[in-house]
Amino acid sequence: MSGLQYKTAVVLFLLPQAVGAEAVLVKGTRRFVGWLAVADGQVRFRDCGGTLRDMTDGRPARTSRRCGERQPFTTSGRAVDVGRGRALPVIGTAAGEQRSFVVAQPASGVLGELAVGRRVRVKGPVPGRASHVAAV
């Protein structure tokens, strides 16, 4: 993950936001509504339609726009890595996958208790985005 992508994730992580709140990715005159999310080990932007977008020439911003009803994404497993200021935890699933998440600020309360090996359940609006993290 590049330094710019990490800084972008941490900046949005620190912005006050509703648990499942969408953001807007501003790229020149184009705007995409969705969420910051981790995909392929990098912080990217997943729009309302599920398309992953590179953020190198864009910037995330708050928005009041919403994507509409979505089926929440849920996964559970053991914490594999809780580093980088605890903003991007990595969960190892029972299927042997490792999944990383950008954690929304309201969901960050449990991250202080998170330790490698601890079982957790993660819920979010899309894969790679955690709006709720709970130790189980």
Buried (B, 14 or more C-beta within 10 A) or exposed (E): BEEEBBEBBBEBBEBEBEBBBBBBBBBEEEBBBBBBBBBEEBBBBBBBEEEBBEBEEBEBEBBEEEBEEBEEBEBBBBBBBBEBEBBBBBBBBEEEEEBBBBBBBBBBEBBEEBEEEBEBBBBBBBBBBBBBBEEE
